[in-house]
Each structure stands twice: as structure tokens, then as C-alpha cells.
Amino acid sequence: MTRTIAAREGAGVVQVEAEVIGNVAAGGYRHLTLVTPGLAELARPGQFVALSVGDGTSSMLLRRSFSIHKVSPAGTYGGTTEIVVAAHGEGTRILTALEPGENVGVIGPLGRGFPLPSQPVPCILVGGGYGSAPLFWLAEQLRERGCAVEIVLGAASADRLFGVVEARRVGDGVTVTTDDGSVGTRGWVSDVVPELIERSGAAVVYGCGPMGMLSSLSAIADEHGIVAQVAVEEAMACGVGICMTCVMPVRDESGTTSMVRSCLDGPVFRGDRVRWEAFDDGYCRVPEDTVGAPKAVR
């Protein structure tokens, strides 16, 4: 059964009991294909879906959120959505063990996607680990607009990369980095992006991956006088703006900082608007100048 409900971006979202029709290994991850009637027509690169975990008796009440890797409009299956999942905890282990023919509750598309340039400009797309999942669909849309696309994929090791072959299909150029040097250039994506910006004349950097990587990309883009659009990886317990677990400090156009919900106002933000200094070792503090921040008692 498919249920359509209101959404902040686009015409709405759907809530559906999705049939799993594919679950294959992709390096150290699992690549799932789900039948999601009505979702593909609403989605755009950078948005995400939230999946339920377990059945009605499960102790895991909160959904798990994943970037949309790609969608296929209505066809043989009535439309499909693909995601990439890493088994980090019990919830994601349940999802990665789903077999074809089983069902899982899905709601989406959620959040704000990547904005596309109004004119054809060179773009660099940077993905860390399986954070690269939404970038290949984005690359296709950028190239349809006449944009040249360079793709940079980075990970700790070769088995933690995702989409190298697909990147070569949709990108004009591909650079791979690994922390241990097991494939590509030894080092971080931030080691190769500056030279790539200068060589390509890029006007926009798109990124998706760990927060530390996105902070570095945003700083590099700022140094080169260009825009970074980044999809953050804040934990989203509900995905629909209710639980407030994904709040983070972001500046508006006037420079005022507010704590915003990344599931609704993001997950894509301009990199120069995010208060990266507030993030430390997986935690996010509230900057003192944030609207509504508690004041110290003297």
C-alpha cells in the first residue's frame, strides 16, 4: 500500500511497504533495490529515504535514514529506489540481511536535494566511503545540463570505496584516494581537490561523506572563491523533523546562526553557512551567538 503525504520540498512524499528485489554486495556495503511506487517521480539527488527496522514487535522504533543512490520511474515494478547500507549496528544489520521478496517500510523522498547550476559550469563531486552514493545520479543530471563533471572518491581502504566503476561511466574524469594507499592516490580527498579545482576551473564543489571531509571541502572551496554544496551525515532518528536529534548550527544570509533540523532544512547545505567549528568528535555544541542559546550565569 502506498500513502502520499505532504512534504516541504516538491509535491509530497510517499509511505510504502516496499518489496526488496535486490540485495547485493558492493565492496564493504550492501546495495539494496526496493519497489517504491510513486517515489521516483518525486525524488531528486541529495534527498534521502527512511526505512523501518524489524516488525511491529521490534524494540527498534526509530527509522534508519539513507541517501537515495538512484531511482527508476514506473516500469515493470511500478518504480524502484536504490540505497547503499553499511552494517554499523543492530538496525543496519537487520536491513542488510533483507532478502528478495521481503518487505520493509519506506518513507521518502525526504529533505532538500542538491541545487543545480542555472548555467553549464565545471563541477567537482566528492564522495567519502558510501557517502558517494547520491553523486552518480547527480553527475548524470549535471551532464544533461552541459556541465563538465570531475568525480573524486575517497575511503580508508579499497574495500570501503563505493562506485568507482560507475563514476567512470558518468564522470568526465575520476580520481580515487585511499588513506592506506591500497588503490589510487595515498591520502585524503582534500589532498587532491585544490589542484583539481585549479585545473578544471570548477565553479561548484558537491560533497557527501563524513563531517570532517565536508568541513575540509567547504574550506577549500572558500579559499578558491567558489561554492560548496554538501550533504551532511547528521544522525536522523525520525527523518521528518519531529525528534530534533539532527539539529546543527547554520548561518542564514544575514549571518545569524540558528540550530536547524538537517532532515528538513538539509541534508544539503552551502558549506560556508555551516558552523563547522561546533563539531567535535561526533558531538555538536551550540555556539554562544546562536539564536536562543543559553547564556552563562554570572
N, C-alpha and C positions, 0 to 999 in steps of 0.2 A: 504494500500500500504506500502511495506517495502523497504527502501532505505539503502544500505550498503555504509558506508564512512570510510575513513582511521582513524586509532587510534594509539596512542603511544604504548599501550600495547596490544599484541595479534594481531589477523588478522583484526580487524576492529570493528566498532560499527554499530548498525542499528538504523534507524529513522523510526518509525512506528506509525500509528494511531491505538492504542491498544484498544480492546474492554474490558470493565470491566465485569468480570464474577463472581466476588465475592467481597463483602464489608461487613465485619462482625466486631462486637465489640471485642476488645481484651483488657480487663481492661479499662483504660482511653484512649485507642487508637483505631484506625481502621486498620484492616488488609485487604489490597486490593490485589486481584489476577487479573492480566492483561494478555491478549493474546498478545504475543510479538514474532512472528515468527522470527527465526534466532538469537535471543538474547541469549538464554540459552546456546547454544553451544560455545559462546564466553566468557561468564562471569566466574568470579572466586570470592571466598569470599573476601569481603572488598571493592569491586567495587560498583559503585552506578549508578542510573539512574536519569535523569532529566525529569520532567513532565511539560507540558504546562498548563497554567491556563486560564480558560474561552475560549471564541471563538475568531474569528478574530476581533471582535469589542471591546474586553476587554481592559481596561486600564492597566491591569497587563501583561506587555510584557515579563517579566523575568520568566524563568522556576523555578521550585522548585526541589531540589535535595534530594534523599533518598537512604540510603544504601539498597542493594539488600538483602532481607531476605532469599530467596531461589529461585531456578529456576527449571523448569521441561522441558526437551528436547522435541522435536517434538513428538506429540501424537495426541490425539483427536482434540486438539485446535491448533496444529501447534507450540506448545511451550508456556510456561507461565512464568511470573515473578511475585514474591510476594514482597510487601513492607509494612512497618508499618508507619502510619502517625499520628501525633498529631496535633490537630487543634489549632494552636497558633494565626494565623492571618487570614485575609480575603482569601488569596490564599489557605492556607491549609484547611480552612473551605469549600471552593468550592470542593476541592479534596476529602475530607472525606464524602461529600454529594453525590458523584457519585453513580449512581445506575447501577446494572447489565444491560447490553445492551447499555449503553452509551459508547462513545469513548473518549480517551484522548491521546494527542501527547506524545510519549516517545522517548527518545534518550538514548542509552546505549549499552553495559556496558562502563562506564567511569572511569578514574582514575586507580591507581595502587592498586592491592589487597594485601592480607596478604601473605608474603613469608612462605613457608612450610619448616620444618626441613628436611635436607637430610638424617638423621638417626632417628629411633624411640627414642624419648625422652619424659619425662613427661612435660606436658604443662598446664598452668592455663589460662583460658579465663574469662575475667572480663567485665561485661556489666552494664552500668548505665541507668536506665529507658528503653526507647525503643531503646537506643543505643545498646542493646544486640541483635538486630535483625539479624545482619550478623554472629553472633558467632555460631549458631547451625549448619549451613551449614559448617562452618569452622571445628567445632568439628567432624562432620562426615568424612571430608577429613583427618583430623589428625588421627583419629582412624583407617581409612583404611591403613594408613602408619605404624600402630603399636604403635602410641603414646598413653600414658595414658592421659586422659583429666579430669581436675577438672574445674568446672564452678562456678563462683561467680556472683550473680545477686544482684544489689542494686538499691534502689529508695527511694524517700522521704517517701512514704507510700505504702501499699499493692496494691492499685489501679493503681500505677504508675510503677509497675513491668511489665515485659513482658517475657513470655516464660518459666515460672517455670516448667510447666508440660513437655514441650518439652526438657528442659535441663536435666530432669531426664531420658529421653529416650536416649539422645545422649552422656551424660557425665558419667564418672566413679564415680563422686561424685558431689554434688551440695550444695552450701552454699548460703543462702539468708540473706541480710541485709536490714533494713529499718531505716530511720532516726528517725521515731516515735515509732519504736518497734512494729508496728501493725502485723508484721509477721517476723519470723526468728530472727536473732541477731539484737539488737538495736545498731545502729551506722552506720559507713560508710564502704565501701568495703575495704578501706585502713586499717581498724582495724583488718581485718581477713586475709588479703593476706600474710603478713610476716610469720605467723605461718604455713600457708598452703604451702608456698614455702619450708620452712624447713622440713615439714613433708613429702611432696611429692617428694622432690629433683628436683623440676621443673627447666628446662633449659631455658624456654621461657615463658614470660607472654604476652598474647594478650589482648588488651583492646579497647573498643569502648564506648564512652559516653561523658559527659561534660568535658571541657578542664581542669578544676580543678582536676577532678578524674584522668585524664590521666597524669597530671603532678605528682600527688602523686604516681601513679603506676610506672612511669619512675624512680622516686627517690628510691622507694622500690627495684625495680629490680637492680638498680645500686648499692645499698647497699649490695645486695646479690650476686653481680658479675654475673648477668645473663642479657639476652637481653629482652627488652620490645618492642613489635611491636604494635603501637597504631594507630587507625583510628580517625583522628581529626574531630571535628564538626565545622569547619570554615564555615561561610555563603558563599554560592556559587551562585552568581546571574546568571551566564550563564552555568557553569559546563564544559565548553570546552576551557578555557584558554584565553578568549578574554577580559573580563571586568576588571580583576585584583582586584576584591574585596576580594579574598580569599588568598592574599599573606601573608606569615608568615616567620619569621626568622629561618633558619635551617642551621646547620653546615654541611660541607662536610667532607670527610675522612681526609682532611688535617687540619681541624679545622676552615676553613674560613666560615664566615657567609654570606649567601645571602638571599634575600627575594624571596621565591619560591611560585609558584601557587599550592595550595594544591589540586586543581582539576586535575592537570596534574602530578605533582611530588608526590602527595599523592593520596587519603587521608591517606594512611598508611605510617608512618614514624617510624624509630627507635627512641624510646623515648629519648635516650641520645644525639640525634642530634638536637632536638627541643629546642629553646631558651625560655623555659617556663617563665623566669623572665620578658619577654617582654609583657606578657599578664596580663591585669588588668581590672577587672570589665567589661568584654565584649569587651575591646579595645586591640589593639596590637600596640605597638610602634616599631620604627626601632632602634635597638641597635646602639650605636655610631660606633662600629667597623664593621658594616655591609658594604659589598661592595657597593659603590655608595651612602652611607648615607650622608646627608648634613652635612657640617662642620660648627660649630659655628663661627660667625664673631667676631673677637677680635679687 
